[in-house]
Structures are given as C-alpha cells and as structure tokens.
Amino acid sequence: MLSDDEMKDILSSLPEHPDIVQAGVDMAIQQEYIKMASTLDAEPDSDGVIDEQGRLLLEQTASIDDKKKALIHLAQTGRVMASRLIEQFLEQAGAQLHDWATVALWECRMMADVVWADGEDIGIVITGLGAEGHRLRYFVVLRPIEPGGITSSDHALIAQAFAEVCESLDSRLEEAQIYPTHARLKILVPMDVAVGAVIGGGIEACNQSKQFLATGYFVTNDRIPTDEDIQAFVDGLL
C-alpha cells in the first residue's frame, strides 16, 4: 500500500490533462509493449513507416511478433493515418493482439496530442480494469469482523452507504455483490481522489449503526481477483 506522501508524489508527476483509457488492458501486456517499444529504433520517415508497416499489419501471413512491432512503429508516428490504420486493425484483431492494438492506438493519439499541443503537458493513463470518463475503476473486497457476519439486512445498508460516500467524493458505486462472508464492489474514483478515502468512508458509514465490517480491505485496479484470491483475503491469509 502506498503512503500518502508516495501517492502525492505520483499525482504531482502526472500530466495536467491525462487521457484515461476507458477499456481495461492487462498490465502484463502493457509492460511487454513498453519493453518491446524500448528496443525498436525510431523511424524518421513517417510516410514510409505508415505505408510499409500498414501493409505488414494487414498481411494475413505476417507473424504475431511482426504485427506487434508494426503497431508500435505506427503508434510512434502520431499521424492521423496511422491512427486510422490501427483503428481498422482493432476492429478485426484477434485475442492475441486486441489489447496490444488498444495500447498502440492510445499511444498514437497521445503522440498526436504532443505534436499539436504546443507545449501543453499531455499524458495517458491505462489500467487493468479500465475507466469511465475521468474516473478509474477499482475492484474492492470487504469482509465482516466475524466470519459469515454479513446478514441479509446488511445488503441494502452496504450498497446505500457506499453509494452516498461515492457521490460525496465525485465517485460512483458501479456494482455491489454481497455475501455472508464478504462483499465485492466495483467503484469508479477520480484520479485526484484517494481510493482509500472512498472505501474507508464507506466502511465507517456502514459501521455507524453497528460494528460489523472489518476496517481492512482488498483493492485493485489491475485485474478482477480470482475466487481463490478473494477467499484467501476473507480467511485472513492476505
């Protein structure tokens, strides 16, 4: 868990107008994309790159690895034509390249912003669970103080308390699945609001009438955790 000072440092280093990608992209794919991009030499001739790499991208016999490189080369031109080629490819990209092409498309758009922004600080934010508008999506797991301690009457209380706290912090409760052993929430939180403030506020609001939720919680915006991960948290193993 990041400290408040570490979170402030991260937020202060972000661009003034970051572009938040709405669709989630697996973090491992993002890391692989960045690693491959760092190994490729920049191509000075944008028109030549678009022509050559665009043809390769649409060539059915090209390998997956070659298409990944083609997407990176196209993205780094920041040209409108390159963006359209990537969009066209994204419509028919298979499972192996869909997320990769999504990252390439947003890099291309970001590069275009840098070209036309005339010095304005522009950036891009991609998370595993995606976003909606200016809010990032988080998956949260809550557990009761006593095992199996969430009753049927608590379901509406949890949903209402978190919905009200979210609204007060420009956030939104997107989904709530509540069980006797735990609660699973999806919440949308702006980048300038600490997700811990939303979750902590929701737990505090739930516990005003009776103390039944533990103050510890599990939160991620990387991926939806497996049932095994959730059970480990509920059992106190995480």
C-alpha positions in Angstrom: 0.0 0.0 0.0 1.4 3.4 -1.0 1.8 6.0 1.7 0.0 9.4 1.4 3.3 11.1 0.5 4.1 8.5 -2.2 0.6 9.0 -3.7 1.1 12.7 -3.7 4.4 12.3 -5.5 2.8 10.2 -8.2 -0.2 12.5 -8.7 2.1 15.6 -8.8 4.2 13.9 -11.6 1.1 13.2 -13.8 0.4 15.4 -16.8 -2.1 18.3 -16.3 -4.5 16.7 -18.8 -4.0 12.9 -18.8 -6.0 10.9 -21.3 -7.7 8.0 -19.4 -8.2 4.9 -21.5 -11.8 3.6 -20.9 -11.1 -0.1 -21.7 -9.0 -2.1 -19.4 -5.8 -3.6 -20.6 -3.9 -6.4 -18.9 -0.9 -4.9 -17.1 1.4 -7.7 -18.3 0.6 -6.7 -21.9 1.3 -3.0 -21.1 4.7 -4.0 -19.7 5.5 -6.2 -22.7 4.5 -3.4 -25.1 6.8 -0.8 -23.3 9.7 -3.3 -23.2 9.4 -4.1 -26.9 9.0 -0.4 -27.8 12.2 0.5 -26.0 14.2 -2.0 -28.2 13.0 -0.6 -31.5 14.7 2.2 -33.3 12.7 5.2 -34.3 11.8 5.6 -37.9 12.5 9.1 -39.2 10.3 8.8 -42.4 6.7 8.8 -41.1 5.1 8.4 -44.5 7.4 5.4 -45.3 6.6 3.8 -41.9 2.8 4.2 -42.4 3.0 2.7 -45.9 5.3 -0.2 -45.0 4.1 -1.1 -41.5 0.4 -0.5 -42.5 0.8 -3.1 -45.3 2.5 -5.5 -42.9 -0.2 -5.1 -40.3 -2.9 -6.2 -42.7 -0.9 -9.0 -44.2 -2.5 -12.3 -43.1 0.7 -14.2 -43.3 2.7 -11.8 -41.0 3.7 -13.3 -37.6 2.2 -12.0 -34.4 5.6 -10.6 -33.4 5.9 -8.7 -36.6 2.4 -7.2 -36.2 3.3 -6.2 -32.6 6.3 -4.3 -33.9 4.2 -2.8 -36.8 1.7 -1.5 -34.3 4.4 0.2 -32.3 6.0 1.8 -35.3 2.7 3.1 -36.5 1.8 4.4 -33.0 5.0 6.3 -32.7 4.4 8.4 -35.8 1.5 10.1 -34.1 -0.1 10.6 -37.5 -3.8 10.6 -38.2 -3.4 8.0 -41.0 -1.6 5.7 -38.6 -4.3 6.0 -36.0 -6.9 5.1 -38.6 -4.9 2.1 -39.7 -4.7 0.9 -36.1 -8.4 1.5 -35.6 -9.2 -0.5 -38.7 -7.0 -3.4 -37.5 -8.5 -3.2 -34.0 -11.9 -4.0 -35.4 -10.8 -7.4 -36.6 -7.8 -8.1 -34.2 -7.9 -11.5 -32.6 -7.5 -12.1 -28.9 -3.7 -12.2 -29.1 -3.4 -8.6 -30.5 -6.6 -6.8 -29.3 -5.1 -5.4 -26.1 -1.8 -4.7 -27.8 -3.5 -2.7 -30.6 -5.5 -0.8 -27.9 -2.3 0.4 -26.3 -0.9 1.3 -29.7 -3.9 3.3 -30.6 -3.8 5.3 -27.4 0.0 5.9 -27.8 -0.6 7.1 -31.3 -3.3 9.5 -30.1 -1.0 10.7 -27.3 1.8 11.3 -29.8 -0.5 13.3 -31.9 -1.5 15.4 -28.9 2.1 16.0 -28.1 2.7 17.2 -31.7 -0.3 19.6 -31.7 -0.4 20.6 -28.1 2.3 23.4 -28.4 4.0 22.6 -25.2 0.9 21.6 -23.1 1.6 18.7 -20.8 -0.3 15.7 -22.2 -0.3 12.1 -21.0 -2.1 8.8 -21.0 -3.3 6.5 -18.2 -4.1 2.9 -18.8 -5.2 0.5 -16.0 -6.1 -3.2 -16.0 -9.8 -2.6 -15.2 -10.3 0.5 -17.3 -12.2 3.6 -16.6 -15.3 5.6 -17.2 -14.9 9.3 -18.1 -12.4 10.8 -15.7 -12.8 8.0 -13.1 -10.7 4.9 -12.8 -12.3 1.6 -12.0 -11.4 -0.4 -8.8 -12.4 -3.8 -7.5 -12.9 -3.9 -3.7 -13.5 -6.8 -1.3 -14.8 -6.1 2.2 -15.0 -8.7 5.0 -17.0 -8.8 8.2 -15.4 -8.7 11.6 -17.0 -12.1 12.4 -16.8 -14.9 9.8 -20.1 -15.0 7.9 -21.2 -11.9 9.7 -23.0 -10.1 6.9 -26.7 -10.6 7.2 -29.4 -10.2 4.6 -30.4 -6.9 6.2 -26.9 -5.6 5.7 -27.0 -5.8 1.9 -29.0 -2.6 1.4 -27.0 -0.8 4.1 -23.7 -1.5 2.4 -25.0 -0.5 -1.0 -26.6 2.7 0.2 -23.7 3.7 2.4 -21.1 3.3 -0.4 -23.3 4.9 -2.9 -23.7 8.0 -0.7 -20.0 8.2 0.1 -19.1 7.8 -3.5 -21.4 10.6 -4.5 -19.9 12.9 -1.9 -16.4 12.3 -3.4 -17.3 12.6 -7.1 -17.1 8.8 -7.3 -19.7 6.1 -8.3 -20.6 2.7 -7.0 -20.9 0.7 -10.2 -21.7 -2.7 -8.8 -22.2 -4.5 -5.4 -22.3 -8.2 -4.9 -22.8 -9.1 -1.2 -22.5 -12.4 0.5 -22.5 -13.6 4.2 -18.7 -13.9 4.1 -17.7 -10.8 2.1 -18.8 -8.0 -0.3 -17.4 -7.4 -3.8 -17.7 -3.8 -5.1 -16.7 -2.1 -8.3 -16.2 1.6 -7.8 -15.2 4.5 -10.1 -12.9 7.1 -8.5 -11.3 10.2 -10.0 -7.5 10.3 -10.1 -7.4 13.2 -7.7 -9.4 11.4 -5.0 -7.7 8.8 -2.8 -9.5 5.4 -3.3 -8.8 4.7 0.4 -10.8 7.7 1.4 -13.8 6.4 -0.5 -13.5 2.8 0.9 -12.7 3.9 4.4 -15.6 6.4 4.4 -17.9 3.6 3.1 -16.9 1.2 5.9 -17.2 3.9 8.5 -20.7 4.8 7.3 -21.7 1.1 7.4 -20.5 0.7 10.9 -22.4 3.7 12.3 -25.4 1.6 13.2 -23.4 -1.5 14.3 -19.8 -2.6 14.1 -19.8 -5.5 11.6 -17.3 -4.7 8.8 -13.6 -5.0 9.3 -11.5 -1.9 8.5 -9.1 -3.9 6.4 -10.0 -4.3 2.7 -8.7 -5.7 -0.6 -8.5 -3.2 -3.5 -7.0 -3.4 -7.0 -7.3 -1.7 -10.4 -5.1 -4.2 -12.1 -7.5 -7.1 -12.6 -10.5 -8.8 -11.1 -9.0 -11.2 -8.5 -9.7 -14.9 -8.7 -12.1 -16.6 -6.3 -9.1 -18.1 -4.6 -7.5 -14.7 -4.0 -10.8 -13.4 -2.5 -11.2 -16.5 -0.3 -7.6 -16.0 0.9 -8.4 -12.5 1.9 -11.6 -13.5 3.6 -9.7 -16.1 5.5 -7.1 -13.6 6.6 -4.3 -15.1 4.5 -3.7 -11.9 2.5 
